[in-house]
Every structure is written in C-alpha cells, then in structure tokens.
Amino acid sequence: MQGPLYIGLMSGTSMDGVDAVLAEFGAQGARILQANSLPMPTDLRDELLALQHPGHDELARASRAALQLADLYVQACLPWIQGPEKTALRAIGVHGQTIRHAPDQGYTLQLNAPAQIAERCGVDVIADFRSRDIAAGGQGAPLVPIVHEALFRSEGGRVILNLGGIANISLLLPGQPVFGFDTGPANMLLDAWIRKHRGLSYDQDGRWAASAAPDQDLLAALLAEPWLQLPPPKSTGRDLFNLDWLEQRLLQVYGAQPFDPAAVQATLLELTVRSVADAIRRSAPQAQEVLVCGGGAANPCMLARLSDELALPVRPTSELGLDPQHIEALAFAWLAHAHVERIPAGLPAVTGARRPTILGACYPA
C-alpha cells in the first residue's frame, strides 16, 4: 500500500445492501485493495422504500433511518478503521440513500449522517455529492461517467453500462469527451415485481423472466413513457419508476382481465433491454462493445438479450479484473479522492450544469 487510501461506500437504488471498498489511486490508475458487503436489514429497507413517498412523521422517520444507515456504513468500514490501514486512510466517500431526486425543482435528497460516520471512524468523510452540480443548473446525476473514463477508457469505442436499480450509460468514444446519462429502470421494477408475487428479493439469473414471453402490448405501453424519449442530460429514480407507475400501465393494458405475473416479469426485463439498447443506438452507434457493472451484470438472461438486441459484445467488467458489484463503491472512493485533490468531477457535458464543479462536502474527523 502506497497511500493515501480511500474508502468508498454505496447502498444503491436496489437497497439490497452496502458495498464497501478500500482503494488507492495513483499513476497506474485505481486499485481495489479490499472489499466487503453487508446485507441491508429488512426493517431498514422497508422504511427506506416507504420514505420514497410522503407519509406520517416522515421527517423524524427519515432522520432515524439515516442514523441506522450510517451505523451500517460504519460497520462496513470497521475492518479498515480498526486495522493497520487506518493510518493511511485519507477520506471516506459515502453517497447516502436517495429518497427524492427532483433536479428540475432544484433539489435532491440522500439520507445520510456523515458527521456520525466521521465521528465514529475518525476519518474525514466526503458526502452530498449531487447538490453542488444541481446548484450549477445540472441534474446532479449520473455521477459515475468521469470515474468510468478513468477506469475503462480504451482506443476503441466503448460503453459502460451500470445496471443497478436504474440503468445508466457512460460513452467512451474515440476523440470525444466522456458523456453519460440515465436510460431508465434496470433492476428496480424487476426486483419489486418478484418481491410482490414470489416473496424473493431478486430474480436470480433472470430465471423467472425467462420462463415466459414478454407481452408486446404491455411492452409498448411501458416504452411509451415520455421520460424515455427525453434527450440527455437526464436522470431518474424511484420518484418515477415504481410499482404505482407499473400498476397504472397494467390497468391500462389489461383492465380487469387476469394476466400472467411471469409474463410481466419477462416484459420488465425487455423494458430494460430495449430502453438501454435504444439509448446506445441513438448516442453511440459507433460503439464496439458494452461493459456491464452493477447487480444486473450477474443476470445472464439480460446480458444475452442486450447482446442480441445491439449485435455487440456485452460482457461484465469482471473480464477486465474489476468485480461489477464493486464499481459503484469504487466510484465514491474516487469521488472522495477528487474532492480532496480539488478535481472538478461535475461534468457539464454529462449533467447539463453551467460549469464544472468540485463535488461533495467534507465532514472532518
């Protein structure tokens, strides 16, 4: 270890757990030294999902959930703040859990308690990465294209696809600056639907979706969502794509008629595939391959469909030596590094902001 070292923490839109990495950044690029993950407690996950919508006593509930989440973040850091790595630690980058994202109204809200994390870990904490870009007129998202460029730029045209709760792409094209945007839902609706109908947290390997054929009428209704047609820069989340959104379209297509829940799951997978593929075809027709990170990289059904739809190689970042599950946590370690080094990580070409900005706020140890 050369140091300084950074910890990156991420609990994504899927809310299945917290991923943590210990990383260093130098002339040779980024290196993950260690990584670990902790599952999200069911009660915390349920509360975070409930807080996506207005409810009784939500300010106090949100504060309590933020503290519980911060405790989980601290637990993920314990191997390093209690080990020999502590002396080389420069900062912890932690995004928090987004429960509202309305850049068109000038705000975004991530539940977090960075002062608590700094106090308990004894390390500077960098948090609140979105709001500075929004203040400059941007979307505050996606945050990772600049990190994808640092990790994956190559001579050929390459797209980095993050399949988390929401899908977003980073375009790494020859002779062009990095560009990226959200494309729509990835695992968010798939996870919600299988949880509702089968009591499972996710569709392992896409097996349930593969057990039925997509309903083309329902797919057309889902793809008719106006947000999907918007030009970038754009970002989205559970504020739009949620079970209520899906139920409205089920009612539109089926009315009071029965339907096959497995066919709906197959259609939701196809929604992700088509919305991602359409975005790549429009924005990066010269792309030569797609590298996939996030939880969806473990869904062979989805990757195979994407490859067929795009007629391009679609492969997980693990083939380049970086675990797809660790990329977002690594991104927040890198964003903490960028904050410390005063590197502008808010890119106008990505977010639509008026100018580049240094992202994050520091909570000193």
C-alpha positions in Angstrom: 0.0 0.0 0.0 1.4 3.3 -1.1 -1.3 5.5 0.4 -3.2 7.7 0.8 -6.1 5.2 0.9 -9.8 5.9 0.4 -12.9 4.0 1.4 -15.9 4.1 -0.9 -19.4 3.2 0.4 -22.5 2.6 -1.7 -26.1 1.5 -1.0 -27.8 1.7 -4.3 -31.3 2.1 -5.6 -31.9 -1.6 -5.3 -31.4 -1.3 -1.5 -30.1 -4.8 -1.1 -27.1 -3.9 0.9 -24.0 -1.8 1.4 -20.9 -2.3 -0.7 -17.5 -1.0 0.6 -14.1 -0.9 -1.0 -10.6 0.2 0.2 -8.8 1.7 -2.7 -5.8 3.7 -3.8 -5.3 6.0 -6.8 -2.0 6.7 -8.5 -0.2 6.9 -11.7 -1.1 3.3 -12.5 -4.8 4.1 -12.1 -7.3 2.8 -9.5 -6.6 -0.3 -7.4 -9.1 -2.0 -5.1 -7.2 -3.4 -2.2 -10.0 -5.0 -0.3 -13.8 -5.1 -0.5 -16.7 -6.3 1.6 -20.5 -6.1 1.6 -23.2 -6.1 4.2 -26.9 -7.0 3.7 -29.5 -4.3 4.2 -31.6 -5.1 7.3 -35.2 -5.8 6.2 -36.7 -3.2 8.6 -34.3 -0.5 7.2 -35.0 -1.4 3.6 -38.8 -1.3 4.2 -38.5 2.1 5.8 -36.3 3.5 3.1 -38.8 2.3 0.5 -41.7 3.8 2.5 -39.8 7.1 2.7 -39.8 7.3 -1.1 -43.4 8.6 -0.7 -44.9 11.3 1.6 -46.1 9.8 4.9 -46.8 10.4 8.6 -44.0 11.9 10.7 -41.6 11.4 7.7 -39.0 14.0 8.9 -38.4 12.2 12.2 -38.5 8.8 10.5 -36.1 9.9 7.8 -33.6 11.1 10.5 -33.8 7.8 12.3 -33.4 5.8 9.1 -30.3 8.0 8.3 -28.7 7.1 11.6 -29.5 3.4 11.1 -28.0 3.6 7.7 -24.9 5.4 9.0 -24.4 2.6 11.5 -24.4 0.1 8.7 -21.8 2.2 6.8 -19.6 2.3 9.9 -19.9 -1.5 10.3 -18.7 -1.8 6.7 -15.7 0.3 7.5 -14.6 -1.5 10.7 -12.1 -3.9 9.1 -10.0 -0.9 7.9 -10.5 1.7 10.7 -9.6 -1.0 13.2 -6.7 -2.4 11.2 -3.2 -1.2 10.0 -4.8 0.6 7.1 -6.2 3.3 9.4 -3.0 5.4 9.4 -3.1 5.7 5.6 -6.8 6.5 5.3 -7.4 9.9 3.8 -11.2 10.0 3.4 -14.4 8.0 3.2 -16.7 8.7 0.3 -20.3 7.9 1.0 -23.3 8.7 -1.2 -26.2 8.0 1.1 -29.6 6.7 0.1 -31.5 8.8 -2.4 -35.2 9.2 -1.4 -36.1 12.2 -3.5 -34.4 13.4 -6.7 -36.0 16.5 -8.4 -33.3 18.5 -10.1 -35.9 20.3 -12.2 -37.1 21.7 -8.9 -33.6 22.4 -7.7 -33.1 19.7 -5.0 -32.1 16.2 -4.3 -32.2 14.3 -1.0 -29.9 11.5 0.1 -30.4 10.1 3.6 -27.1 10.0 5.4 -25.4 11.0 8.6 -21.8 11.8 7.5 -21.0 13.7 10.8 -21.8 10.5 12.7 -19.6 8.4 10.3 -16.7 10.9 10.7 -17.0 10.9 14.5 -17.1 7.1 14.8 -14.5 6.3 12.2 -12.1 9.1 13.0 -11.6 9.8 9.2 -12.7 12.7 7.0 -16.0 11.9 5.3 -17.0 13.3 1.9 -20.7 13.2 1.2 -23.5 15.2 -0.5 -22.1 14.7 -4.0 -25.1 15.8 -6.0 -26.2 19.1 -4.7 -23.3 21.3 -5.9 -23.9 20.2 -9.5 -27.6 20.9 -9.1 -26.8 24.4 -7.8 -24.9 25.0 -11.0 -28.0 24.0 -13.0 -27.2 20.4 -13.6 -29.0 17.1 -13.0 -26.7 16.0 -10.2 -26.5 12.7 -11.9 -25.2 10.4 -13.1 -22.0 10.8 -11.1 -20.0 7.9 -12.4 -19.1 8.7 -16.1 -15.9 10.5 -15.1 -14.9 7.5 -13.0 -15.8 5.1 -15.8 -13.5 7.1 -18.0 -10.6 6.9 -15.5 -11.1 3.1 -15.3 -12.1 2.0 -18.7 -11.1 4.4 -21.5 -9.7 2.5 -24.5 -8.7 3.1 -28.1 -12.0 1.6 -29.4 -15.5 2.9 -28.8 -16.8 1.5 -25.5 -20.0 1.9 -23.5 -20.0 1.3 -19.8 -23.5 0.2 -18.6 -24.4 0.3 -15.0 -27.3 -2.0 -14.2 -28.3 -1.1 -10.7 -31.9 -0.1 -9.7 -31.7 2.4 -12.5 -29.6 1.9 -15.7 -27.1 4.5 -16.8 -24.5 4.6 -19.5 -21.1 6.2 -19.9 -20.0 6.7 -23.5 -16.2 6.4 -24.0 -15.8 7.2 -27.7 -12.6 8.0 -29.6 -11.9 11.7 -29.9 -14.9 12.7 -27.7 -15.2 13.7 -24.1 -16.9 11.3 -21.8 -20.7 11.6 -21.9 -23.4 9.7 -20.0 -27.0 9.7 -18.7 -29.7 7.5 -17.1 -31.6 5.4 -19.6 -34.5 4.2 -17.4 -35.2 1.3 -15.0 -32.8 -1.7 -14.7 -33.4 -3.9 -11.7 -35.8 -1.7 -9.7 -39.1 -2.8 -11.2 -37.9 -6.4 -11.7 -37.0 -6.7 -8.0 -40.2 -5.0 -6.9 -42.4 -7.3 -9.0 -40.8 -10.6 -7.9 -40.9 -9.5 -4.3 -44.6 -8.8 -4.6 -45.5 -12.0 -6.4 -43.0 -14.6 -5.2 -41.5 -13.1 -2.0 -38.0 -13.1 -3.4 -35.6 -10.2 -3.3 -34.5 -10.6 -6.9 -34.9 -12.8 -9.9 -31.7 -15.0 -9.8 -30.1 -15.3 -13.2 -33.3 -13.9 -14.7 -34.9 -17.3 -14.5 -38.5 -16.2 -13.7 -38.4 -13.7 -16.6 -37.0 -16.4 -18.9 -39.9 -18.7 -18.0 -42.4 -16.6 -20.0 -42.6 -14.5 -23.1 -42.9 -10.7 -23.0 -46.3 -9.2 -23.5 -45.9 -6.9 -26.5 -48.9 -4.8 -25.8 -47.7 -4.2 -22.2 -44.1 -3.5 -23.5 -45.5 -0.9 -25.9 -47.3 0.8 -23.0 -44.2 0.8 -20.9 -41.9 2.1 -23.6 -44.4 4.9 -24.3 -43.3 6.6 -21.0 -42.5 10.2 -22.1 -39.4 10.3 -19.9 -37.7 7.6 -22.1 -38.0 9.9 -25.1 -36.3 12.9 -23.4 -32.9 13.9 -24.8 -30.0 13.9 -22.3 -28.9 15.2 -19.9 -31.4 13.4 -17.8 -31.6 11.3 -14.6 -34.4 9.5 -12.9 -35.2 7.1 -9.9 -38.0 5.8 -7.8 -39.8 9.1 -8.0 -41.0 8.0 -11.4 -40.3 4.3 -11.9 -42.1 2.5 -9.1 -44.8 -0.1 -8.6 -47.6 2.6 -8.8 -46.2 3.5 -12.3 -46.3 -0.1 -13.3 -49.8 -0.8 -11.9 -51.2 2.1 -13.8 -49.9 0.6 -17.1 -51.1 -2.8 -16.2 -54.6 -1.4 -15.7 -54.3 0.4 -19.0 -53.5 -2.8 -20.9 -55.4 -5.5 -19.0 -58.2 -3.6 -17.3 -60.0 -6.1 -15.1 -58.7 -9.1 -17.1 -56.3 -11.6 -15.5 -52.7 -11.7 -16.5 -49.6 -13.9 -16.0 -47.2 -12.3 -13.4 -44.3 -14.2 -15.1 -45.1 -12.6 -18.4 -45.0 -9.2 -16.7 -41.5 -10.0 -15.3 -40.4 -11.0 -18.8 -41.8 -7.7 -20.1 -40.0 -5.7 -17.5 -36.7 -7.3 -18.4 -37.4 -6.5 -22.0 -38.2 -2.9 -21.0 -34.7 -2.6 -19.5 -33.1 -4.2 -22.6 -35.0 -2.0 -25.1 -34.6 1.3 -23.3 -30.8 0.7 -22.8 -30.3 -0.5 -26.4 -32.3 2.4 -27.8 -30.2 4.9 -25.8 -26.9 3.3 -27.0 -28.1 3.2 -30.7 -29.0 6.8 -30.6 -26.0 8.1 -28.7 -23.2 5.7 -29.6 -23.8 3.9 -32.9 -20.1 3.5 -33.3 -19.6 1.6 -30.1 -17.7 -1.6 -30.4 -18.5 -3.2 -27.0 -20.5 -2.8 -23.8 -19.0 -3.4 -20.4 -21.5 -4.0 -17.6 -21.3 -3.3 -13.9 -23.8 -3.3 -11.1 -26.1 -6.1 -9.9 -27.5 -6.7 -13.4 -24.1 -7.9 -14.6 -25.0 -11.2 -12.8 -28.1 -11.7 -14.9 -27.0 -13.8 -17.9 -30.5 -13.6 -19.4 -30.4 -9.8 -19.5 -26.8 -9.7 -20.9 -27.7 -12.2 -23.6 -30.7 -10.2 -24.7 -28.7 -7.0 -24.7 -26.0 -8.6 -26.9 -28.7 -9.9 -29.3 -30.5 -6.5 -29.4 -27.3 -4.5 -30.0 -25.4 -7.0 -32.1 -22.4 -6.1 -29.9 -20.3 -8.0 -27.4 -21.8 -7.4 -23.9 -19.6 -8.5 -21.0 -19.2 -7.9 -17.3 -16.3 -5.7 -16.0 -15.0 -8.8 -14.2 -13.4 -9.8 -17.5 -11.2 -6.8 -17.1 -10.4 -7.7 -13.4 -12.9 -5.4 -11.7 -15.9 -7.0 -9.9 -19.1 -5.5 -11.3 -20.5 -5.3 -7.7 -17.6 -3.1 -6.5 -17.6 -0.4 -9.3 -20.1 2.0 -7.7 -18.4 1.8 -4.3 -15.1 2.4 -6.1 -16.6 5.4 -7.8 -17.4 7.0 -4.5 -13.9 6.4 -3.2 -12.6 8.1 -6.4 -15.1 11.0 -6.0 -13.8 11.5 -2.4 -10.3 11.5 -3.9 -11.4 14.0 -6.5 -12.8 16.3 -3.7 -9.6 16.1 -1.7 -7.5 16.8 -4.7 -9.9 19.6 -5.9 -10.6 17.8 -9.2 -13.9 19.0 -10.8 -16.0 15.8 -11.1 -19.3 17.5 -12.0 -19.2 17.5 -15.8 -21.5 19.9 -17.8 -21.5 17.5 -20.8 -23.0 14.8 -18.5 -25.3 16.7 -16.2 -26.1 19.9 -18.1 -24.6 22.2 -15.4 -23.4 25.6 -16.4 -19.8 24.8 -15.4 -17.6 22.1 -13.9 -17.8 21.8 -10.2 -16.0 20.1 -7.3 -18.5 17.7 -5.8 -19.1 16.8 -2.2 -18.9 18.3 1.2 -16.2 17.4 3.8 -17.0 16.4 7.4 -13.7 16.5 9.1 -12.7 13.7 11.5 
